[in-house]
Amino acid sequence: MVKKKKQVGTKPFKPAKGKSWGDKVNDPTKTHKVEKLDKDWVDMIKGDRMLIATPKMVDDYLRQIPVGREVSMLTMRRDLALANKADNSCPLTTGIFLRIAAEAALEELNAGKPLKSVAPFWRVVTPKMPVAKKLSCGPEFIEKHRKREKLS
């Protein structure tokens, strides 16, 4: 008898247009851009250069965070911006792309990839963040992996 592998995530949520989450991360047609703000917005001021990243950029960023280290969303936004000659990153699109990268990681886990080879989104996403409740794995998965890495 073949034992069925337990799937990570319980919510049946798929990306739009028949693409996988991995396809959305690796979409070669998506490119980043830097725009100059013409008015104050969120935590940025008029004249700031705002990066609109890509899902791949967020995925790559997650993959470089070492085991046992957490990074805030604000730090990730600023790091991405500085690497791309901008003052800050768009909070809205960065949050969306973080979710895409996280769902792609969960998709890879469900396909049998080892945990160490997926983007460790739990190093940025905390169980109390709104995105944690939207992810197919739910906040419990995030909490489990943050505890395993001794993250706050």
N, C-alpha and C positions, 0 to 999 in steps of 0.2 A: 504494500500500500504506500502510495506517495503522499507525503505530508504536504499540504498546501501551505505556502509561505504566507504569514500574516501581512496584510497590506497596511502600510503606514497611511493614516488618514481615513476618515470615515465619511466625509462629506463627498457626494458624487458631483464634483465640480470640474468642468472642462473648460479650456480656453475657447474663445470664439473662433469661428471660421475653420473648424476642422484641424487646426494646428495643435501640436503638442506644446506643453510649456517649454520644453527644450527648443522647439522650433522658434518660439517667440524670443528666447534668449539669444539664439544664434542667427537671427534674421539678418542677412548681409545687407538688406536694403535700409536698415535703420542706421542713421548716423547722428552723432551728437551735434549740438550747435550752442553757440554762446550769443545771448541777446542782451542788449543794454536796456535796462528798465527805464521806462518813461514816467514812472510814478512809484511811490513807496508801495511795497507789497510784502506781507508777512513780516519776516525779520530782515528784510533788505530795503535799501533806500534808493530813491531815484538816482540813476546814473550807474548803479552797480551793474557789473557784468554777471549775468545769471547763466549757468550751465544747464542745458537740458540734455541729460545723459542718455544712455541707452540701457536696455536690460543687460546686455553683455558687459558693459562697463561696471554695473552694479554687481553682477555675478563674479567678474574678475576681482573686484575689490573684496568681496566676501571671502574668496578663496585665499587671499593673502593674509587674512587675520589669523594669527597663530592660536594654537590650542590654548585654552585657559585665559584668553584675553577678550574682553568685550569692548565694543565700540558703540557709542551712541549714534543715533540717526543724524544728529547735528554734526558730529565729528565726521561721519561718512560723507555728508553733503559737502562739508568744507574741504575735506581731503580730495574728493573728486573734482571740486571746483579749482583748487590750487594746481592740480595736475593738468588742468586744461585752461590755464590762464584766465580764470574767472574769479569773481569774489565769493560766490556761493552757488549752490545747486538748487534747482527748483524743488521745493518740498513736495509738491503734488506728484510730479512725474517720478521723482526718486522713490516715493512711497509705493507708487504703482509698480515700478520696476523691481523694487525689493520683493514685492509679492510674487511677481513673475519668476524671479530667481529662486525664491523659496519653493514655489510649486514645482519648478523644474528639478530642484534637488530632491523633493519628495517623489517625483516621477522616477528619477534615477534610482532611488532607494527601492521603490516598488519593482523596478526592473532587475533588481539584484546587485546593484553596485554597492560596494562597501561604504560605510559611513564616512571614512576618511577621504573618499574621493569625490564627495559632493560638496557644493557650496554651503558652508556652515552658517546659515542664516540666523541660527539661534544665538550667535555672538553679537548680533545687532537687534534682533527682535526679542522683546521681553514678553512674558505671558500676559502682561497687562496692556500692551499696546493694542490699539484697535485692529491692526492687521493680523495679530495673533488669532483673534476670534474668526477672521475670515479665511484663514488657511485651512486646507483640507485636513491637516493633522490636528488642529486645535491647539489651545494653549498648553495642554498636558504634555505633549511631545516636546515642546520648547522648554518647559520647566524641567523635564527629565534630563535633557541634554545640557542645560545650563547647570544643573546640580552636579552632573557627572564631571563637568569641567570646572566646578567650583566657582561659577560666575555668580554675582549677586542677584 
